[in-house]
């Protein structure tokens, strides 16, 4: 990597990001892997996140709301109960204080709705033209309930894959706002904290693993699970929850909704108790459209989409996300 340079693709969460983590960060930090959240001191879960979405305000949310929900969800995917947030603003010289107030009000509202407290932070200002308005970084702290241990290595063939609703809404909302397409009928971002939904799920049945399909979307998460388990995955095209408006935008712009980012969705891998977990999810507003979309297989190598005509289409890990600066 001596003569290589960082591209936007290295921040996409897809193949280039994984290569960067493997060749630079893991190698130097001497860790087996770098995860979104990690368990320390027995029952404490810690995560860190950075938010560079463009534009700062979009239908359904803004960078402030996103900074809280994204952090809460990273903790929740470990099964933790989120408790505290530390937040840092990197602000560009000349940024409107009125907009900073709106963002901060959004941070506090999202924190209250999520049941977490913002307990500390930092502020830095850089020269005009150096920060694209404002960037936000966070650190989240949560507590792991007794007997909760989610690990992809416990996944087995036959386990079901559950999603809590439609995919691609966040990316489509952001790109419509970013490019000023002025398309009507476009869904708002699904930006939401999933911690309360997750705790209901954990009480309903044994969940083996969870991940929120943000950058890189559903297909990227499924490829990561395959790499961790040496098992295959088959999902059903007919079962995928994709809104008509999202499909239309994808067809117009050449996107695949399976690779679009989501900010209020999770993928859960569940064994024999899948139906119990699914029922509990449907009783929550953020899981009303939950469904099983596929299962883990020992008969395939990689991720496949079973099409409406019965064929298997491989879903490969892309080098970069279709849309940069999405979260």
Beta strands, then each sheet from edge to edge (+ up, - down):
strand 1: 37-40
strand 2: 44-51
strand 3: 57-58
strand 4: 61-62
strand 5: 80-92
strand 6: 117-126
strand 7: 134-144
strand 8: 160-163
strand 9: 207-211
strand 10: 232-236
strand 11: 267-270
strand 12: 291-297
strand 13: 303-306
strand 14: 312-314
sheet 1: 1+ 2- 7+ 5- 6-
sheet 2: 3+ 4-
sheet 3: 9+ 11- 8+ 12- 10+ 13+ 14-
end
